[in-house]
């Protein structure tokens, strides 16, 4: 084990303090943007422009009665909401904010990300099962099926990203995009990866995990108070994480477009400050796209979802990988 | 000044940290394995197996086998066990036996006694050495992706290629089954 450096711990604290409030900001942003899209005002009463709305929401969630259904499995019912939050927080450990600002740079970074993403399935599945309710169980099983199905195209799309960087380290992958972002070099994998990230985050148009017409609230039907709040927090953290992943793998991470061609040499401090702002601007843009898509696209049916994942995206991803591998081998 | 002092503290504390981590992972691996076999509820068994796999991945990490650790979680913890759980939940095999019913004074006293014993144990193993072997710099590189890839794609090229063809055939088969049009009364 490498020595645990003090700077690593500082970075960890900073990133945590960034990620947790970012979920609250994302909730506010979603309500305002959805209001804008639907031609209404949205929350504008609490504080200037309704900016303190997240505080009011959290206080409301804390003060609600916490109900555990009679025949629920109490241990798993309590444990389930913590799993998606934990996996969201762990994911940030390998995401670089700038050339030198990251928590850790391990040489199995991408595999680590996929492993953590695959563990987050347990949260929704267990929540559905432990609630002892048919709507919750169906929602949980749908979630499990959906997440397993979309992990495959996601993994294959990432494999074609690895081809360009010839490394599994996330920092190396970002640095390989200094001249050309992966979205230009590998557009098909970008589309597949983005769709898979939307599906993994259970966001519309893939939110049939909680389709209210058929499943009431899906896996969190029985949840109330802060246990529901934790699921809510996790959902918006996954939006932020998903935006970070798309930015890191396909939109050059902290690099400006074609930065290698025109960006002059800068001091390490100035470069770091620029990098972090570029990265955060891209993340904000993608978080906006997440919200935009939710309020404009209708939901898939379950058979359409499965067909899209297995019969369309997976063969395309494999084909894309093989073709790119052949091209890169001959260049 | 302060930061450099802290740095040296963490560097010095590193080996103790490793020993604590080893005992944490080892205990949780053994305990979850026992719990997996003894628990009546099938869902709980499956979950204990997941915990067991994750703990063993932690031990792999301490033994410098990063690739193996991550693959263990990715393949076994994330994919295979989710399918297990899926099947168990669909079959609904659960026969609930409430072991942990309510909080009573007994459990509270037991918890505090447990904390005391645990702190004594942690104090006792702080000076313990020799749990993990000493790694030469060469050995530390063996578990990395680069070393593994070199070996797989040179010495073991043929087995890797055969396995790859087999696995690709399985995936293509799965896609074909998914794409097949159902004939009969479902067909509409």
HADDOCK unambig.tbl for C-alpha pairs under 7 A between the chains (distance, minus, plus):
assign (segid A and resid 3 and name CA) (segid B and resid 10 and name CA) 6.98 0.50 0.50
assign (segid A and resid 3 and name CA) (segid B and resid 11 and name CA) 5.33 0.50 0.50
assign (segid A and resid 3 and name CA) (segid B and resid 14 and name CA) 6.24 0.50 0.50
assign (segid A and resid 4 and name CA) (segid B and resid 10 and name CA) 5.97 0.50 0.50
assign (segid A and resid 4 and name CA) (segid B and resid 11 and name CA) 6.56 0.50 0.50
assign (segid A and resid 5 and name CA) (segid B and resid 7 and name CA) 5.86 0.50 0.50
assign (segid A and resid 5 and name CA) (segid B and resid 10 and name CA) 6.59 0.50 0.50
assign (segid A and resid 6 and name CA) (segid B and resid 6 and name CA) 6.53 0.50 0.50
assign (segid A and resid 6 and name CA) (segid B and resid 7 and name CA) 5.47 0.50 0.50
assign (segid A and resid 108 and name CA) (segid B and resid 67 and name CA) 6.73 0.50 0.50
assign (segid A and resid 108 and name CA) (segid B and resid 145 and name CA) 7.00 0.50 0.50
assign (segid A and resid 111 and name CA) (segid B and resid 70 and name CA) 6.53 0.50 0.50
assign (segid A and resid 112 and name CA) (segid B and resid 70 and name CA) 5.97 0.50 0.50
assign (segid A and resid 114 and name CA) (segid B and resid 74 and name CA) 6.75 0.50 0.50
assign (segid A and resid 115 and name CA) (segid B and resid 70 and name CA) 6.60 0.50 0.50
assign (segid A and resid 115 and name CA) (segid B and resid 73 and name CA) 5.85 0.50 0.50
assign (segid A and resid 115 and name CA) (segid B and resid 74 and name CA) 4.12 0.50 0.50
assign (segid A and resid 115 and name CA) (segid B and resid 78 and name CA) 6.55 0.50 0.50
assign (segid A and resid 118 and name CA) (segid B and resid 74 and name CA) 6.58 0.50 0.50
assign (segid A and resid 118 and name CA) (segid B and resid 78 and name CA) 4.65 0.50 0.50
assign (segid A and resid 118 and name CA) (segid B and resid 79 and name CA) 6.80 0.50 0.50
assign (segid A and resid 119 and name CA) (segid B and resid 78 and name CA) 5.02 0.50 0.50
assign (segid A and resid 141 and name CA) (segid B and resid 86 and name CA) 6.87 0.50 0.50
assign (segid A and resid 310 and name CA) (segid B and resid 175 and name CA) 5.95 0.50 0.50
assign (segid A and resid 310 and name CA) (segid B and resid 178 and name CA) 6.85 0.50 0.50
assign (segid A and resid 311 and name CA) (segid B and resid 175 and name CA) 5.68 0.50 0.50
assign (segid A and resid 311 and name CA) (segid B and resid 178 and name CA) 6.52 0.50 0.50
assign (segid A and resid 311 and name CA) (segid B and resid 179 and name CA) 5.93 0.50 0.50
